[in-house]
Each structure stands twice: as structure tokens, then as C-alpha cells.
Amino acid sequence: MLSEFKEFIAKGNVMDLAVGVIIGGAFATITGSLTEDLIMPLVGWIFGGVDFSSKFILLGSVPDGIAATDYAALKKAGVAMVGYGAFITAVINFLILAWVIFLLVRMVNRVTRRGPDAPAGPTEVDILTEIRDELRKK
């Protein structure tokens, strides 16, 4: 069973998948930072200084000692609320990630796409030349 497991792990597809998962995790961190640190502040600035990460609708009561505008503290305290700003940020993050993956797949397809392979074996001219030479011998 151990040798069968080693054979399974050594297959190219499993290793490719492992590398893809690791790179995907790192890439998700980069796109998360791109969204949260660059794009969302620009979107907020365009809409008059709105900070989308703290946009929410309270559904429950606010505990004592917590400001009704502190999204992180309210979330930590377990207050019922709809965090639509975090959702908007997640959607933008997904769209960026999907767009970049689309561009990568498109680039790989262009690199790996080739014309039809040349037929193996003699060409038509080579065959006709052989036939001519055989007819001359007779």
C-alpha cells in the first residue's frame, strides 16, 4: 500500500495540483490586498470618502461599551447585522481574481496552441520521385 501511495503522489497531476493550490493561496492573498488596500479606497474616494469595509445594517441590539459604528467590534461581539460592505469587497475581489485567471488561461492556451503537426513519413513529392525512379529502372 505504501508503494502504491508513493506512485500516486509521484504522478504529475497530483504534484501539479499541489503546486496550483499553494500558488493559488498566495495569489489570493495578493488579490485580497489589491482589493482592500488599493481598489476599495479608490472606490470609496470616488463615492465621497465612503469606507465600504464598515458598511452594515444592524439587526440586533448593541451591547454596552461597544460603539454602534464599530463593525469589527460588533462582529466580534456576535451582534446580528448584514455586512454588505464586506460582501461588496468580496465580490470585487472575486472579479479581479477571475479576470486574472482568465488572462492566465488565455495566455497558456495561446502558447500551447499549435498548428496541425506535419505528417510523419515521406511527402507526396518523395513518393512520386520513388515511383518515377522505379519506372525508369524497368
Buried (B, 14 or more C-beta within 10 A) or exposed (E): EEEEEEEEEEEEEEEEEEEEEEEEEEBEEEBBEBBBEEBBBEBBEEEEEBBBBBBBEEEEEBEEEEEEEEBEBBEEEEBEBEBEBBEBBEEBBEEBBEEBEEEEEEEEEEEEEEEEEEEEEEEEEEEEEEEEEEEEEE
